Structures are given as C-alpha cells and as structure tokens.
Amino acid sequence: MASALEVINADPKVKAIFVNIFGGITRVDEVANGVLEALKRVTITSPIVLRLDGTNAVEGRAILAQHLSDTLITEPTMLDAARRAVALANS
C-alpha cells in the first residue's frame, strides 16, 4: 500500500486518491492497517477517499475512524466515494 501511494502521490496531476476495497480474500481490517502504515511512511499531498466493504469491513472502518480528517475520508458506497473523490479533485 505504501509503494502504491508513493507512486500515485509522485504524479503532480493527481488531485485526489480513490481507494475502493471489497475485501474477500484480503480482509478489510488488514487493508485499513496497511493504509495507516503507509501514511506513516509516505507524506501524501492529495486527499484519500476510501470505500471499504466486505470481510471485516466494520472492524476496518473502526480502525480508521480515529484517523479520519480532511485528507483521509471514508464513504459507505462506491458511488459516494467516487463522487467525493471527484469533488475533492475539482476543488
């Protein structure tokens, strides 16, 4: 996750990052922990919008809850998350 965010963040044209996770094979709580670990290692300049659903989604959202901010955002559906990412990119 850190490597992916680092690559995306390196592009100056990126205005927002949309991460859509449907955990089946990979549990959402593991993804949430991976996001937090990545944010410790990479300084992100664009807001990140996450849509988390699937196995252990409730736990994953709980892990991220205390870290949410103007630059780390969760949305309940893929459509809501996509709309939020587009709105942030256009602002």
C-alpha positions in Angstrom: 0.0 0.0 0.0 2.8 2.4 0.8 4.5 1.8 -2.5 1.3 2.3 -4.4 0.5 5.6 -2.6 4.1 6.7 -3.2 3.8 6.2 -6.9 0.4 7.9 -7.2 1.4 10.7 -4.9 4.5 11.4 -7.1 2.3 12.5 -10.0 1.6 16.2 -9.7 -1.5 15.9 -11.7 -3.2 13.7 -9.1 -5.7 15.8 -7.1 -7.4 13.0 -5.1 -6.8 9.3 -4.5 -9.8 6.9 -4.6 -9.3 3.5 -3.0 -12.1 1.0 -3.5 -11.8 -2.1 -1.4 -14.1 -5.1 -1.4 -12.5 -7.5 1.0 -13.0 -11.1 0.2 -9.6 -12.7 0.0 -8.0 -9.8 1.8 -9.7 -8.7 5.0 -10.7 -5.0 5.2 -9.1 -4.6 8.7 -5.8 -5.7 7.2 -6.3 -3.1 4.4 -7.1 -0.4 7.0 -3.9 -1.2 8.9 -2.0 -1.2 5.7 -3.3 2.3 4.9 -2.3 3.6 8.3 1.2 2.1 8.0 1.5 3.6 4.5 0.6 7.0 5.8 3.4 6.8 8.4 5.9 6.1 5.6 4.6 8.4 2.8 3.7 12.1 3.0 0.5 12.3 1.0 -0.3 15.6 -0.7 -3.7 14.7 -2.0 -6.8 13.6 -0.1 -7.6 9.9 0.1 -11.2 8.7 -0.2 -11.7 5.1 0.9 -14.7 2.8 0.3 -14.4 -0.3 2.4 -16.7 -3.2 2.2 -16.5 -7.0 2.6 -14.9 -9.3 5.2 -14.2 -7.4 8.5 -15.4 -4.1 7.0 -16.8 -2.9 10.3 -13.5 -3.6 12.0 -11.6 -1.8 9.2 -13.8 1.3 9.4 -13.3 1.3 13.2 -9.5 1.1 12.8 -9.6 4.2 10.5 -12.2 6.1 12.5 -9.8 7.9 14.8 -7.6 8.9 11.9 -10.2 10.4 9.6 -9.6 14.0 8.6 -10.0 16.4 5.6 -7.4 14.3 3.8 -8.4 10.8 4.9 -12.1 10.2 4.2 -14.3 7.1 4.1 -17.6 6.8 2.3 -20.1 4.0 2.6 -20.6 3.2 -1.1 -18.5 3.1 -4.2 -20.7 5.8 -5.8 -20.5 8.1 -2.7 -16.7 7.6 -2.6 -16.3 8.3 -6.3 -18.4 11.4 -6.1 -16.4 12.7 -3.1 -13.1 12.0 -4.8 -14.2 13.9 -7.9 -15.5 16.8 -5.9 -12.2 17.0 -4.0 -10.2 16.8 -7.2 -12.2 19.6 -8.7 -12.0 21.9 -5.6 
